[in-house]
């Protein structure tokens, strides 16, 4: 897995509410509520972890198939990027 880090885009704020992450787009008023699993991934990404470190930490914490996780992680990252919530930290 590539050594990629992500960062928040402009006008994005987030909070952990009872173990689940709520993300706010301040310029549009739109918000997103992540489930527990997605919240764990989000927090790892926001802890300035590389994508490979996020994957390793997640696989250690949860019993999940590596192939399924790779697919789900790719889909989740793509959705976050498409919504304009994160961008690659270059």
C-alpha positions in Angstrom: 0.0 0.0 0.0 1.3 3.4 -1.0 2.7 5.9 1.6 -0.1 8.4 1.3 -1.3 10.9 4.0 -4.5 12.9 3.9 -5.4 16.3 5.3 -8.7 18.1 5.8 -9.7 20.5 3.1 -10.7 24.1 3.8 -13.8 24.8 5.9 -14.0 21.3 7.4 -14.4 20.6 11.1 -15.1 17.3 12.9 -15.9 16.0 16.3 -16.0 12.7 18.0 -19.5 12.2 19.5 -19.8 9.1 21.6 -17.3 7.2 19.5 -18.7 8.2 16.2 -17.3 11.0 14.0 -19.4 13.9 12.8 -17.9 16.0 10.0 -19.1 19.5 9.2 -18.6 21.4 5.9 -18.7 24.9 7.3 -19.2 26.6 4.0 -22.3 24.6 3.0 -23.7 23.6 6.4 -23.7 20.0 5.2 -22.7 17.3 7.8 -21.7 13.6 7.7 -22.1 11.1 10.5 -19.7 8.1 10.3 -20.4 4.8 11.7 -18.1 3.3 14.3 -15.9 1.5 11.8 -15.5 4.5 9.5 -14.9 6.7 12.6 -11.9 4.5 13.5 -10.4 4.9 10.0 -11.1 8.7 10.0 -9.4 9.2 13.4 -6.3 7.2 12.2 -6.1 9.4 9.1 -6.5 12.6 11.1 -3.7 11.4 13.5 -1.4 12.1 10.6 -1.0 8.4 9.8 0.0 7.1 6.4 -2.6 5.0 4.7 -0.6 1.9 5.3 -0.3 2.6 9.0 -4.1 3.2 9.2 -4.6 -0.2 7.5 -2.3 -2.0 9.9 -3.9 -0.5 13.0 -7.4 -1.3 11.7 -6.5 -4.9 10.9 -5.0 -5.3 14.4 -8.1 -3.9 16.1 -10.8 -5.6 14.0 -11.2 -9.1 12.5 -11.6 -8.4 8.8 -10.4 -9.9 5.6 -7.5 -8.0 4.0 -9.0 -8.0 0.5 -12.4 -6.8 1.8 -10.7 -4.1 3.9 -8.6 -2.8 0.9 -11.8 -2.5 -1.2 -13.8 -0.9 1.6 -11.0 1.5 2.4 -10.5 2.6 -1.2 -14.3 3.2 -1.5 -14.3 5.2 1.7 -11.3 7.3 0.8 -12.9 8.0 -2.7 -16.2 9.0 -1.1 -14.4 11.4 1.3 -12.4 12.9 -1.6 -15.5 13.2 -3.8 -17.3 15.1 -1.0 -14.4 17.4 -0.7 -13.6 16.5 2.9 -10.0 15.3 2.5 -7.2 15.7 0.0 -3.8 14.1 -0.4 -1.2 15.8 1.8 1.6 16.5 -0.5 
